[in-house]
Amino acid sequence: MRTSNSREPAVPKSAKPGKSRDRAVPSVRYVYWQDGDMWLGYIEDYPDYMTQGTSLDDLQDNLKDIYLDIAHGCVPGVRRVAELQVS
C-alpha cells in the first residue's frame, strides 16, 4: 500500500498508455508551377528563395530543406513577408 510520502516519477501525459505521441507537423504554404520538365516554387513567406525539382515530390523535398535552413538560422539576411494593419 502506498503512503502519501511515496513518490512516483512524473510521466508526461503524452507518454501515458492510450495517449497519442505524435506531434503536430507544421505546414507552410508554397507557390509552385511547372516549366517544361521542371517544377519550380518558393515558400510563400520567403519568396526570395526559389528552388526547383524534377518532380513535384523533389520540389517539395527541396522546399523543406530551404525551410529548415531558414528556421535554423543557416541563411543570413532573410527577408520576410508580413501584413500591416493600416487603420
Summary of the structure (lengths in Angstrom):
residues: 87
radius of gyration: 21.9
end to end distance: 65.5
largest distance: 73.2
contacts: 151
relative contact order: 0.13
helix: 22%
strand: 23%
